Structure formats: C-alpha cells, structure tokens
Amino acid sequence: MLKTSKKVILAGMTALLLAGSLVAAPKKLSKDEKAEFKALQKQFKDYKVQKDPKTGKPYDFGGMVIRLADYWSPANGVSGEATHSQSEDDTKKFRKFICYTYNMDFDQIGVGNWNSHPQTVSNFCMVGGEENYLFFVDNRSIGSGLKAGMFYDLNKFTNVDWTAEKWAKSTFDLCSKKGGIYACRHIPPEPRGGLYFNKRLLREANINPDSIYDMQANGTWTWDSFEKVLKATTRDIDNDGVIDVYGMASGSVDFATLAVQSNGSTFIGKDENGKYYSEVGADKTTEAMLWVQQMVTNYEKPMPEGANWDWMYACFKNGETAFCCHQAYFAKELEDNLDDYGFVSFPLGPNTDGKYKTLFNDNYVVLPACYTMERAEKIIKAFDLWSDITPGYSVDNWKDEWYPRFRDERAVDETMQMMYENGEPNLIHMITGINQLGDYIWNVYGCYVTPQEQYEATKNSYDALIKEQNR
C-alpha cells in the first residue's frame, strides 16, 4: 500500500466530492424523458437488450450513478457537451439510450487536473467512498498502481466478454500481471509518435514532399534516406556561414524511443512469463543511439538560449526546421499553421522487420480495488454496456476524428493506418521510478556521453527498479 499522509488523502477526497454529488437518479421518468427515450428506442430498434443471467430480465441498475473520471473532461460531464460530427452525435444518443434502457446514470467527467490526477486516483483507491468510479489513468499511475494492488483484476468479472472487438488488446498485453488483467480500453489505441515534415522547406530544397510518403509506401523510407533529406534541408540560405534552416528539432524521448524501436529493439521488454527486462545495453539499442547522436550533431537545430522545454515544437511551427518528431495529437496545434505539413512514420533502421511502427502511449480504464465484489460487478457491467460500439459503426471508424486534423489524407490512410496496425505498447512506463529513462536518454541525446558510458552508469539502478517491479 502506498504511504500517503492523511492531509493529502483528505485533500484528494475533497476534490472528488466537489466534482458533483453522485446520488441515485430517480427511476421514474418525466414526460420529456419518456418522449426522448421513445425516440431513442426507435432510432436503435435493432439493439438487442442484454439480460442479467441471475434474473433472466434486462439489467436494471436502479438509477445507480457511475462516473468514468479523467482530468480533461468537463467537471459536469461530457454528456452535455456539443458534438462536432455525426459519429459523435450518434454515440452521444446511443449512450443516453443505454442509460435509459438499463436505468442508470453514466457519464465521463473531469476531476482535478493533470498534476493532481495520480494522487486523486491513489487516494480513492486506498480510501474508497460513496462514489462509483472508474478512472482513466495514464503512465504515471498504471505501473505504480499495479505494484500497489490498487486496481481490480478484470478477469474476475465473468459478466463481461473481454474478447469483444471493442477492447484494445494492446492494453491487456501491457496491463497484465501473473495471469490477471488490471486495465482496459474501450476505444482503439491511439497512434502516437512519428515525423512531421514542412512541405515548403522540402520544396525549397528541391524535394517533392510526396516523395516522403512514396518512400514510406514502398519501404525505402530508411535511416539512410532520412539522413539524405536532413542533409539537403539543413541549409545556409544567404551564404554567410551560418545555418538558417535545420533538418530537424525533436523531443529527445520521442526520437530516441522510436529510433530504438525502428532498429528492432526496445529499452524495456517483457518475456513470456510477464517479467520485465532491460535492453538498454543491447547491441541494437546502442547502434540506434549512436545513430541518434549523429543526427543530432549534424542536423539538429541547437536549443536557443533561454528557450522553454518545448522550443523544438515552436521552431517547427515557425518554419525553422524541416522535420520534427512528435506525437499525432500535435496536428491539432498545426491546424492554422501557415506552412503545409505532412506526417510519416519513423524511418526503418538496419535491423528492421520491415514494418513501420509506433509506440502506443494510451490512457487506460481501471476499477478501484476498494469496492466489494458485488458493487464492482455492477460498475464494470454498467461500463461494458455504456462503452459498446454505437450501432452502425465499428472500431475502424477511429480515422474519422483524424481526417480534419491533417492537411492530407495520406497522413491518416497510410501513416496512421500502419501505426495502428503495427503499434507496440511502451513498457518504459511500467517500471516505477525509471521516469522515461530520462537520465539515459537526455544525456545520450545531448551527446554528453556515449550510449555505453551512460548504460554502465545507470545499469545497477535500472536493474534494481525492474527487479522490484517484477516482485
């Protein structure tokens, strides 16, 4: 059990209570609600109502109020938010229909903020409360939560079909321990890290931007071809001896982890027995990090004096670099960018298996282990019903939200499709205390030490943390 002061726990519980009183909704519907329910029944007339095997009747949660809590949704829930597409609107209506059908009040709400969320989750899982919560957790909570036994083993709930298509298998693979599964995800894993490229800067260097997509499509987008483009786009435009445009500027963790993955390796692996192990000092990892240092030395824009931590992203937005390694959500920040841009997978290294990949780095749904089994069964079944795929749609509709964010469809239909098919879970975050291997990556990426030197400096501490996680 995690050690936390009573004062901190009480503060976290206060934040939860302020999110809204989770009292049972009245079972009797108003005239307007009856009319709404009737219209929804007509819209979803082909839906097969699920029955409780214990009673032989449709599930009835008696007005039970259940909340899926995260740190980004509105505090009063997403059900009242405006929708921006037909699929969003249909899903909103379907979930309303589900709540009416099974007599429950289910919504996704925001509790606290990004900084406080891990403490909020651990506080509630330890202390419990009257609220019926599931939590969306990120990589700051999942490893430590598993280690502390804060989440229910979902395999205990036979009232849910965990083989259903909606559940992300990558989450089950990542969040399993000793035969148990401690988290789920009801939406497809999100393709994450790749390379953004500035189309104007490529054209000015006499490179057709579509050629980057073409190389990816025919399998020739490799470390060597990437370096050729970096060399061509790192330019002294006015011939004054000072580089005006650089080939790249990227976040070190994203670039390093993708480089290692592209060379057929990983920093942290997991064997067939569910035990974690380190590949930090492996030959393929070292080869990848030596190549990373070459790219940084020859083509990366130096960090401006006094710049913020995210200076590299601002440089790309401002048209100062041709490439930027970042995650897919960055496209949202580029919607109004003056320069057109594209998005491709990280290039293939010499030890590749030929597949363009990315690392999944998702949020996961967990059920606090503080509940009784009877209560937990109701909460997880309600979530199962609420999270069903909206009739008329499928898991393949994940692309719909991404098309509006990118300037060209190839970024979605080609790049993100391959990422989605070949993505692998990022296991670094499963080791409590490793902190993204920051002390290794930052020093090697900054070219302060060789990969071998930093591996030797961190080996004992990493091995100890992995051993502790495997206990």
C-alpha positions in Angstrom: 0.0 0.0 0.0 1.3 3.5 -0.9 2.3 5.7 2.0 0.3 9.0 1.9 -0.4 11.5 4.7 -4.0 11.9 5.9 -3.9 15.5 4.9 -3.1 14.7 1.3 -5.7 11.9 1.2 -8.4 14.3 2.6 -7.4 16.9 0.0 -7.8 14.4 -2.8 -11.1 13.2 -1.5 -12.4 16.7 -1.2 -11.6 17.2 -4.9 -13.6 14.2 -5.7 -16.6 15.2 -3.7 -16.5 18.7 -5.3 -16.9 17.0 -8.7 -20.6 16.5 -8.0 -22.8 14.6 -5.7 -23.3 11.1 -7.1 -26.7 10.3 -5.7 -29.1 7.9 -7.4 -31.1 9.2 -10.2 -34.9 8.9 -9.9 -36.3 5.7 -11.5 -39.5 7.4 -12.7 -39.0 9.3 -15.9 -40.5 12.7 -16.6 -42.8 13.3 -19.6 -40.0 14.8 -21.6 -37.6 11.9 -20.7 -40.2 9.4 -21.7 -40.6 11.1 -25.1 -36.8 11.2 -25.5 -36.5 7.5 -24.6 -39.2 6.6 -27.0 -37.4 8.4 -29.8 -34.1 6.7 -29.0 -35.8 3.3 -28.9 -37.0 3.9 -32.4 -33.5 5.0 -33.6 -31.8 2.0 -32.0 -34.7 -0.5 -32.6 -32.3 -3.2 -33.7 -30.3 -3.1 -30.5 -30.5 -6.4 -28.5 -31.1 -5.6 -24.8 -28.8 -7.7 -22.6 -30.3 -9.7 -19.8 -28.9 -10.4 -16.3 -28.3 -14.1 -16.1 -29.1 -14.0 -12.4 -32.7 -12.8 -13.0 -33.3 -13.6 -16.7 -34.5 -10.0 -17.1 -32.8 -6.9 -18.6 -30.1 -5.4 -16.4 -31.6 -2.8 -14.1 -29.1 -0.7 -12.1 -31.8 1.0 -10.1 -30.7 4.5 -11.0 -27.1 3.9 -10.0 -24.8 6.8 -10.7 -21.4 5.8 -12.2 -18.6 8.1 -13.4 -15.6 7.5 -15.6 -13.2 10.1 -14.2 -10.3 11.7 -16.0 -8.5 15.0 -15.9 -9.5 16.6 -19.2 -13.3 16.3 -19.5 -15.7 19.0 -18.1 -16.4 18.7 -14.4 -20.2 18.4 -15.1 -19.6 15.6 -17.7 -19.3 15.1 -21.4 -23.0 14.2 -22.0 -23.9 17.9 -22.1 -21.2 18.9 -24.5 -21.8 19.9 -28.1 -20.8 17.3 -30.7 -18.8 18.0 -33.9 -19.6 15.1 -36.1 -22.3 12.7 -37.0 -20.5 9.9 -35.3 -20.1 11.9 -32.0 -23.8 12.8 -32.1 -24.9 9.2 -32.7 -22.6 8.0 -29.9 -24.0 10.6 -27.5 -27.6 9.5 -28.3 -26.7 5.8 -28.0 -25.2 6.3 -24.6 -28.3 8.2 -23.5 -30.4 5.3 -24.8 -28.2 2.8 -22.8 -28.7 4.8 -19.6 -32.5 4.8 -20.1 -32.6 1.2 -21.1 -30.7 -0.1 -18.0 -31.9 2.5 -15.6 -28.5 4.1 -14.7 -26.8 7.4 -14.8 -23.4 7.1 -16.5 -21.1 9.9 -17.7 -17.5 10.7 -18.2 -16.3 13.7 -16.0 -13.2 15.6 -15.3 -11.8 15.5 -11.7 -8.9 17.8 -10.7 -6.2 18.4 -13.3 -3.2 16.7 -14.9 -0.9 17.4 -12.0 -3.2 16.2 -9.3 -4.8 13.2 -11.1 -2.3 10.4 -10.0 -2.7 11.4 -6.3 -6.5 11.6 -6.8 -6.6 8.1 -8.2 -4.3 6.6 -5.5 -6.2 8.4 -2.7 -9.6 7.0 -3.8 -8.3 3.5 -4.5 -6.9 3.4 -0.9 -9.7 5.0 1.0 -12.8 4.4 -1.2 -16.0 6.4 -0.9 -19.7 6.5 -1.7 -19.0 7.4 -5.4 -19.0 4.7 -8.1 -15.9 5.5 -10.0 -13.8 4.0 -12.8 -10.7 6.1 -13.6 -8.9 6.9 -16.8 -5.2 6.7 -15.8 -2.0 7.4 -17.7 1.5 6.1 -17.5 2.2 8.0 -14.2 -0.3 5.7 -12.4 -0.5 2.4 -14.2 2.8 0.9 -13.1 2.7 2.1 -9.5 -1.0 1.1 -9.3 -0.3 -2.4 -10.4 2.6 -2.7 -8.0 0.4 -1.4 -5.1 -2.6 -3.6 -5.9 -4.9 -0.6 -6.3 -6.9 -2.0 -9.2 -9.3 -4.9 -9.7 -8.3 -7.9 -11.8 -10.8 -7.7 -14.6 -10.6 -11.4 -15.2 -12.7 -11.8 -12.1 -15.7 -10.4 -13.9 -17.3 -13.1 -16.0 -20.3 -10.9 -16.7 -18.2 -9.0 -19.3 -16.9 -10.5 -22.6 -13.3 -9.4 -22.6 -12.8 -10.9 -26.1 -15.2 -8.4 -27.6 -13.8 -6.4 -30.6 -14.1 -3.1 -28.8 -11.4 -3.9 -26.2 -7.9 -2.9 -27.1 -5.7 -6.0 -26.9 -2.6 -3.8 -26.5 -3.9 -2.6 -23.2 -4.5 -6.1 -22.0 -1.0 -7.1 -23.0 0.5 -4.1 -21.2 -1.5 -4.2 -18.0 -1.3 -7.9 -17.3 0.4 -9.4 -14.2 0.5 -13.0 -13.0 -2.5 -14.0 -15.1 -4.6 -11.0 -14.2 -5.6 -8.1 -16.3 -5.8 -4.8 -14.4 -6.9 -2.2 -17.0 -8.9 -2.0 -20.2 -9.5 0.4 -23.0 -12.8 0.6 -24.9 -11.5 2.7 -27.8 -8.8 1.9 -30.3 -5.2 2.6 -29.2 -4.0 6.0 -30.4 -1.2 6.1 -32.9 1.4 8.3 -31.4 4.9 9.2 -32.4 6.1 9.9 -36.0 7.8 12.6 -38.1 6.1 15.8 -39.1 7.6 17.5 -42.2 7.4 21.0 -43.6 6.4 20.8 -47.2 7.6 24.3 -48.1 11.1 23.7 -46.8 11.3 20.4 -48.7 10.3 22.1 -51.9 12.9 24.8 -51.4 15.5 22.1 -51.0 14.2 20.6 -54.4 12.5 17.6 -52.7 9.0 16.7 -53.6 7.0 16.3 -50.3 5.0 13.4 -51.7 8.3 11.5 -52.2 8.4 11.1 -48.4 5.0 9.3 -48.4 6.1 7.4 -51.5 9.2 6.0 -49.8 7.2 5.0 -46.8 4.7 3.2 -49.1 7.4 1.2 -50.9 9.5 0.5 -47.9 12.5 2.7 -48.8 11.9 5.3 -46.0 15.0 4.3 -44.0 17.6 5.9 -41.8 19.8 6.4 -44.9 17.1 8.1 -46.9 16.0 10.2 -43.9 19.6 11.4 -43.5 19.8 12.4 -47.1 16.7 14.6 -46.7 18.1 16.0 -43.5 21.3 16.9 -45.2 19.5 18.6 -48.1 17.3 20.6 -45.8 20.0 21.8 -43.4 20.9 25.0 -45.3 22.8 28.2 -45.2 20.5 30.2 -47.4 22.3 33.5 -47.5 25.8 32.0 -47.7 27.0 33.9 -44.5 28.4 30.7 -42.9 25.5 30.4 -40.5 22.9 27.7 -40.9 19.5 29.3 -41.4 17.3 26.2 -41.7 17.9 23.0 -39.9 16.8 19.5 -40.9 15.2 18.7 -37.6 14.4 19.6 -33.9 12.7 17.0 -31.8 11.8 15.9 -28.4 14.6 13.6 -27.2 12.4 10.9 -25.6 10.2 10.5 -28.7 13.0 10.5 -31.1 15.2 8.1 -29.1 12.5 5.6 -28.3 11.3 5.5 -31.9 14.8 5.1 -33.2 15.4 2.1 -30.9 12.1 0.6 -31.9 12.8 1.1 -35.6 16.0 -0.9 -35.2 14.3 -3.9 -33.8 15.0 -3.3 -30.2 13.4 -1.7 -27.1 14.5 -0.1 -23.9 12.3 -2.3 -21.7 10.9 -5.7 -22.7 8.6 -8.2 -21.3 9.0 -12.0 -21.5 6.5 -14.8 -21.9 6.2 -15.1 -18.2 5.2 -11.4 -17.8 8.6 -10.4 -16.4 10.2 -7.1 -17.4 13.8 -6.9 -18.6 16.2 -4.3 -19.8 17.5 -3.9 -23.4 19.2 -0.6 -22.7 22.7 -2.0 -23.2 21.7 -4.3 -26.2 23.7 -4.1 -29.4 20.7 -2.9 -31.5 19.8 -0.3 -28.9 23.4 1.0 -28.8 23.6 1.1 -32.6 20.3 3.1 -32.7 21.5 5.6 -30.0 24.9 6.1 -31.8 22.9 6.9 -35.0 20.7 9.3 -33.0 23.8 11.2 -31.8 25.0 11.5 -35.4 21.6 13.0 -36.5 21.6 15.4 -33.5 25.2 16.5 -34.1 24.8 17.1 -37.9 21.3 18.2 -38.4 19.5 19.3 -35.2 18.9 23.0 -34.5 20.7 24.0 -31.3 18.5 24.9 -28.4 18.1 28.7 -28.3 19.4 30.3 -25.2 16.7 30.7 -22.5 14.2 28.7 -24.5 11.3 26.8 -23.0 11.3 23.0 -22.8 9.1 22.8 -25.9 11.2 25.1 -28.0 11.6 22.4 -30.7 7.8 22.4 -31.5 7.7 26.2 -31.8 10.6 26.0 -34.2 8.7 23.6 -36.4 5.6 25.8 -36.3 7.7 28.8 -37.3 9.2 27.0 -40.3 12.7 26.8 -38.9 13.1 23.1 -39.2 12.1 20.6 -41.9 11.3 17.7 -39.5 10.0 17.4 -36.0 9.5 14.1 -34.2 6.3 14.4 -32.2 3.0 12.6 -31.4 -0.1 12.6 -33.5 -2.0 15.0 -31.3 0.4 17.7 -32.4 -1.6 18.0 -35.6 -4.3 19.8 -33.6 -1.8 22.6 -32.8 -0.9 22.9 -36.5 -4.5 23.5 -37.8 -3.8 27.2 -38.5 -0.2 26.8 -39.4 0.9 28.9 -42.5 3.2 26.2 -43.8 1.7 23.0 -45.1 2.9 19.8 -43.4 2.8 16.0 -43.7 3.2 13.2 -41.2 5.1 9.9 -41.7 6.3 7.0 -39.6 9.8 6.9 -38.2 12.2 5.5 -40.8 13.4 1.9 -40.8 16.7 1.0 -39.2 19.2 -1.7 -40.5 17.8 -4.3 -38.1 14.1 -3.7 -39.0 11.5 -6.3 -39.6 10.2 -4.1 -42.5 7.2 -2.8 -40.6 6.7 0.9 -39.8 5.7 1.2 -36.2 5.0 3.5 -33.3 4.7 3.2 -29.6 1.2 3.2 -28.0 1.1 5.5 -25.0 -2.5 5.4 -24.1 -4.8 6.2 -21.2 -6.3 3.1 -19.5 -9.5 2.5 -17.6 -9.1 1.0 -14.2 -11.6 -0.1 -11.5 -10.5 0.7 -7.9 -10.0 -2.4 -5.8 -11.6 -0.8 -2.8 -15.1 -1.9 -3.8 -16.9 -5.0 -2.7 -17.1 -7.7 -5.4 -20.9 -7.2 -5.7 -20.6 -3.4 -6.2 -17.6 -3.8 -8.5 -19.6 -6.3 -10.7 -22.3 -3.7 -11.2 -19.9 -0.9 -12.0 -17.9 -2.9 -14.6 -21.0 -4.2 -16.2 -22.5 -0.8 -16.5 -19.3 0.4 -18.1 -19.4 -2.5 -20.5 -22.9 -1.6 -21.6 -22.2 2.1 -21.8 -19.0 1.6 -23.8 -20.5 -0.6 -26.5 -19.8 0.4 -30.1 -22.6 2.6 -31.4 -24.9 0.7 -33.8 -23.9 1.4 -37.4 -20.3 2.0 -36.6 -17.2 -0.2 -36.0 -13.8 0.0 -34.4 -12.5 1.0 -37.9 -14.2 4.4 -37.5 -11.2 5.7 -35.5 -10.0 7.5 -38.5 -13.0 9.9 -38.6 -11.6 12.2 -35.9 -8.2 12.4 -37.6 -9.0 13.5 -41.1 -9.9 17.0 -40.1 -6.7 17.4 -38.2 -4.3 16.7 -41.1 -3.8 18.6 -44.3 -3.6 15.4 -46.5 -5.4 12.1 -46.3 -2.2 10.1 -46.8 -1.1 11.0 -43.2 -4.2 9.1 -42.0 -4.8 6.4 -44.6 -1.1 5.4 -44.9 0.9 6.6 -41.9 -1.6 6.3 -39.1 -3.0 3.1 -40.5 0.4 1.4 -40.4 1.0 2.8 -36.9 -2.4 1.5 -35.8 -1.7 -2.0 -37.2 1.9 -2.3 -36.0 2.0 -0.2 -32.8 3.5 -1.7 -29.7 3.0 -0.7 -26.1 5.6 1.4 -24.5 6.8 -0.6 -21.5 9.2 2.1 -20.1 6.3 3.5 -18.0 5.5 0.2 -16.4 8.7 0.4 -14.3 8.1 2.6 -11.3 10.9 5.1 -10.8 12.5 4.9 -14.2 10.9 8.2 -15.4 11.0 7.5 -19.2 14.7 6.6 -18.9 15.3 10.3 -18.8 18.8 10.2 -17.2 19.9 7.8 -20.0 18.1 9.4 -23.0 18.7 13.0 -22.1 22.5 12.6 -21.7 23.0 10.4 -24.7 20.7 12.5 -27.0 22.6 15.6 -25.8 25.8 13.9 -26.8 27.3 14.4 -23.4 28.3 10.7 -23.1 28.4 7.6 -25.3 25.5 5.2 -25.1 27.8 2.6 -23.5 29.0 5.0 -20.8 25.5 6.0 -19.8 24.3 2.4 -19.8 27.1 1.5 -17.4 26.2 4.5 -15.2 22.5 3.6 -15.0 22.6 -0.2 -15.2 22.5 -1.0 -11.5 19.7 1.4 -10.7 17.6 0.3 -13.7 18.1 -3.4 -12.9 17.1 -2.8 -9.2 13.9 -1.0 -10.3 13.0 -3.7 -12.8 13.6 -6.4 -10.2 11.4 -4.6 -7.7 8.6 -4.3 -10.3 8.8 -8.0 -11.1 8.3 -9.0 -7.4 
